[in-house]
Amino acid sequence: IITAGLVQAGLPFAEACLYVHSTCVEITPIASSNVYVASPYINLVGILNDVLGVPAPGENQTKGSPVVDSYAQLMDEYYERLARAIRDAVVQQNTAQATRRYHGGYPLLSCFVNDCLGRGKDIDHGGARYNWIEPSFVGLANLVDALAAIRKLVFVQKTISMTGLVDALCADFVGYEHLRQQLVTQAPKYGNDHDDVDEIVQEITAFLVEECARYRTYLGGDFHPGLFCWIMHEHLGRVTGATADGRPAAFPLADGSGAAQGRERLGPTAALRSATKWDHRPMLGGVAVNLKFTPSQDRRGFVETLQTILEAFLRMGGFEVQVNVVDKETLLAAQVHPEQYGDLVVRVAGYSDYFVSLPPGMQHEVIMRTEHGAH
C-alpha cells in the first residue's frame, strides 16, 4: 500500500520501493527528501467543537449555540472550517520553508541528498528531489463517533436537541450524565464494521486528500496528509472540551486511525475492517492502527492467530498496524509500583515508550484501549 501510494504520488516504481518511516510512521523516500513530517498536527474533533460553540477547558464562556437545522448543514459548516484550518496550515508551513530558504541551510547534509549536488542547491533551497509537507490529522475516531451520534440522536431520532447537546458539552457533562450515556451507548461507533459509521470515515478522509491536493509547498512539493498522532492525541485532548462522542473534556483523543479507546466491541477483525474501508494510499503522512491483546498461555497459537490478523489487515489495504500484548492488571500494577516495572514497554501511537515514563493521562489512555482475546 505504501509503495502504491508513492507511485500514485509520482515516484517511479524503483524509487517507490525505497522509503523509510522517517520517525514513526511518516513516509520519506530514502536519500531524496526534504520532507516536513507531521507539520502541523490538526485537531479534527476540535474543529467540530468550534462549529458547535464548545469552549476549551479553562474557558468559562460558551461560544454560542449554533443554528443548525440539518446534518447536511452541520457538515457544510464543518468542512468550511476544516478547509480553513488546512489553508492556515499551508500558509504556516510555507512560511517556514520560505524562512529556511533565507535563514537555513544544510550544506553537508545536502551532499548526501539526491539531486542537491546536480542542481547546485542546498535542500533548504529546493535541491532535494522531493519537497513534501505532511500535515497530520488527529482525533479521527472521536470526530466520526461524534458525527454518528449527532446524526442519529439529534437529527434522526430527535431524542437530543442541539441546544441540549451543546449545553451538556459546555458543562463537561456535569449534570448531564444521562445524555452522555445516550451518546456512548445509543449511537454506533467506528471500529465495529458498521457501514453507516464507516462511510463517514470515507467522506472525511477523501475530503482531507482532496483539500491537501489543492496546495503546493513553497519549494514546489505536494501536501500529503496523514492520520498519525505520536503523543499529540494526549496533548490536543488536554486542550479540547467535551465532545459529542461522550468523551469528557481534557481526555486524550483517539490514538491513530483506529477506534477510540474501548469502543471496538466486536473483536480485532471488525476493528481492522472498519479501519481499511477507506483508501490508505494517499496518506503518506502516516497511518497507524493500534491493537491490544491479552497475553495468552498458548504462545504458539497466539502468534499464528496474530500473524493471520496482520496479514489480513495488509491484504485489505492497511498501511500500518501496531500491537500491544499486555493485560490491564499489569498496567495498573505498574502505576502503583513503577519501580517494579521499569522495563515495561508499550506501543503508544507510532512509537514505543517505557510505560512508567508516560504522563498519567497517557498511561490512562493506554489502559482504556480495548483488550482483545488471544483467539
N, C-alpha and C positions, 0 to 999 in steps of 0.2 A: 504494500500500500504506500509506503514511504517512497520507494523508487518510482512508482506510478505517479505519485504527487509531484516529484521532482521533474519527471518527464513532462507532466502537464504544465509545470512552471517554465518549461522551455529548455531544460537541460538535455543534451544528448544522452542516450541510454548509458553509454560507458561512464559518463560522469555521474549520472543519477544513481549508480550503484556505489559511489564513493561519497559517503556522508557520515557525519558524526552527530550524536546528540550532544550539542555543544556544552551544556552544563547538566541539564536534567533530561528533558525530552524535546527541546527545541532543535530543529534540524538545520545543519550547516554543511554545505558542500566542502569537502576536505581541501584545504590549501588554496582555495579560490575565493574566499569570502571576507567581506567586511559587513557582517550581518549583526544588526542590533536585535538581540533576543529579549522577549518579554518587555517590550518597550512601546507603550507602558502597560500596566495592568488596568483593566476597565471592569468596574463592578456592575454586572448585568442586572442583578435584582435591586441594587441601589438606585439605578435609573428608574425602575418601576416605582420605588418608593417616592422618588421625586415627582413622578406623574401623579401619584396618589396624595401627595402632600404630607408624607410622614417624615418627621424630623429625625435627625441622627441622635444617638444617645447624648445626653447632656444639653440638648436644645429643648427649651421648655415649650416653645410655641409651636402650634401646628401651622403648616404652610397653607392650610385651606383645603377643604374637601373638594375634589374635582367634580365637574359637571360632566358626567359620562353616562350616556343613555344606552350604550350597547357595547358588547365585547369588541366589535369591529372598530368602534370609535376609540376604545381604550388602546387597541393595538396600533391604530394610526398615530395616536399621541406618543405611544412608547417608541415606535420606530422613528418618529421625528426626533425625539430626544437621543435615541441611540445613535442615529446618523450624526447628530450634532457632536456627541461625545467622540465618535470616531474622527470627525473632521478636526476637532480640537486636538486630538492625539496626533494627527498627521502634522498639524502646524507645530506642535511642541517638538516632535521628533525631527522634523525637517529643520527646525531652528537649531536643534542640537547638532545635526550634521553640518549645517552651514557654519556654525560656530567653530566646529572642529576643522572645517575647511581652512579657516583663517588662524586658528589658535591651537590646532592639534598637530598631529604628525607622528608616524611610527617608522622612521627610516630603516631601522634594522629589520623589524618585523616585515616590512613591505618587500624586502628582498626574498622572502620565502612565500609570498602570496602570488599565485598565478596572475600574470598579465601586468603586474606593477612595474617590473623591470622593462618589459616590452613597451609599455606605454610611457615609461619615464615618469610615473606618478606614484606618490605615496597613497596608501589605502584611504587616508582621510581626504585625498584629492580626487578619488574616483578611480584609482588604479586597479582595484580588485575586479575580478570577473563578475562577481555578484554582490550587489549592494542592497540587500533586502532590509526591511524592518518588519519585525514580527510582534504586533500587539497581542496581548493575551487577555482573554475574557474569563472572568471568574464568577462563580455562582450560578452556572447554567441550570443545575437541577433545582435550586431554590426558585429561580425565575419560572421554570416550566411548571413546577408544582403550584406556585402561586397563581399563575395564569389559569391552570386547570381548575383550581379551586374557585377562582373568581368566575370563570365561565360557567361552571356547574351551579354553584351555590348562590351567586348574585344574579346572573342573567338567565339561567335556565330554570332552576327550581325556585329561585327568588326567596330562599329561606333566610338569606342575609341581605341587608340593604348595603349599598355602597357607603352611605354615611355611617352606619353601624360598624362596618369593617374598618373604615379609616379611624373612627373613634377608638376601636379596640387596639389597632396598631399604634396609634399615638400614645395610648396608655400602657403600652408593652403588655397587653392582655390582663393587666391588673383590674379585677372586677369583671373580666370578660373570658374567664376560663372556659365557660360553656361554648363560646364562639370559637375559641382556639381549638377545642376538641372537635368541633364540626369541620374546621379546616384540615385537621390532622386525620380524622377517621372517616369522613364522608366524601372526600374528594380523591380521585385516583392519583397515583404517584408514579413518577418516572422511575424506571428500573424494574418494572414488573411486566414488561411485554404487553402493555396496553396501547393499542394503536392510536386511540383518541388522544392520549397524552404524548406519545412519541411523535405524532405528527407536528406537535408544537415545537419539538426539538428540531425537526427537519426544517420548519419555517425559519426559526431563529438562526440556525447555523447557515442556511442558504443566504439569509439577509447579510450576515457577517461577511461571508465570502464575497458577495456581490458588492457590498458597500466598500470593503477594503480594496477591491479591484479597481475602483474608480480613481485611485490616487497613485502617484509616483513619489518615490523618495527624492530628496534633494540631489542625490548622486545618480539618479536615473534608475533605481531599482523598483521592485514591487513591494506592496504591503501584503504579507501572508499572515492571516490570523492563526491563533492557537487557543486551546482551552486548557490551560495549564496554570497552576497557582503557586507551586513551591510552598512557601509559608504564607502567601498573601491571602489565602482564604481566612486565616485567623486574623490577620491584620485588618483586612477590609471588613470582616464580620464585626470586629470590635467597634467600628465607627458606623455601623449600619443598624438602623432601627428595626423593630419587629417587622416581619414580612408575612405576606398573605398565605404562605405555605404552613404557617403555625410556628415558625422559628422565632424564638424570643430575641429581643434586642441584644446586641453585642456578642451573640453566639457565633462561632466560626461558620462561614459559608460552606457549601458543599465542596468537597475536595475533588479537583479534576473535573472529568466529564461524565462520571458515573452518577449513580443515585446519591441523594443526600443521606446523611448519616442515619442508619437504621431503617431506611424506608423501602429497601428491596426485600420483599416478603416471600417471594416465590422461588428463591434459590439463585445460584450463580448463573445458570443458563438463561433464565428470564432476564436477569440484570444485564448480561452481555448482549442479548438480543436487542434490548432497548438501546444499548449504547452503540449499536452498529447499524441502526436503521437510517442513519444519515451519513453523508459522504465524508470520510476522514481524509481523503487525498489532498484537498486544498489546505488542510490545517497543518502547514509546515511549521507553524509556531509551536506545535506540540500538542498531543492529546494523551492524557493519562487516565486510565480507568483502574480504580483500586478495588481489590477483593480481600476479604479477611476470612480465614478458615480456622476452625477449631483443630488443635493438634490431634492426630489420630494414632492409636496404638498400632494400627496396621500401616506401617510406614510405606511398604512397597505398594500396597493397594492405593494409598493416598497419592503417591507420586504418579501412578498410572492414571488415576482419575484427574488429577490436576493437569497432566500433560494433555489429556483429551480435551479438557475445557479450554486450555490455552490455544491449542491447535484449531479448535472450532472458532474461537474468537478471531484468530488471524484469517481463517478462511471466510468468515463473514464480513471481512473488511476492516478489522480492528487495527489500530495504529500501535498502541502500547498498553499493556496491562501490567499492573504491579500487585504483588501478593504479600500479605502478612499471614503467618501461621502462628497464632498466639491466642490464648484464651483470655477472657475478660478478668478472671480471677488473678492471673499473673500480673496483668497491668495494674489492677487495683492494689495488689500487694506491693508492687514497685513504687506506687505513690506513697504508701505508708512507710516502707523500709527502702528508700532509694539506695542506701549504702550496700544492700544485698543484691542489687540488680544493675550494677554499673556497666555490665556487658550486654544488656538487653537492647537490641537494635530493632527499630521498626521502620517500615516504609511510610513516609508521610504523604507527599504529593509531588512526586518527581525525584525525590531524593530520600536517602536513609539517614536516620539520626539515632543517637542514644536516647531511649525513652525518658530516662530520668533527667536529661538535659533540656527537654522540651518545656516551654512555659505551661502553667496549669491549664490554660484554655486549650492548647494544642493537645495535651495529654487527654483531656476530656473528649475532645473531638475524635481522637483515635479509638478511645474506649467505646464511644457511641456508635461506631460503624457496625453494620450487620455482621454477625458471626455465622458463617455458613458451616454446615456439617461437612465432614470429610468425604461423604459418599452421597 
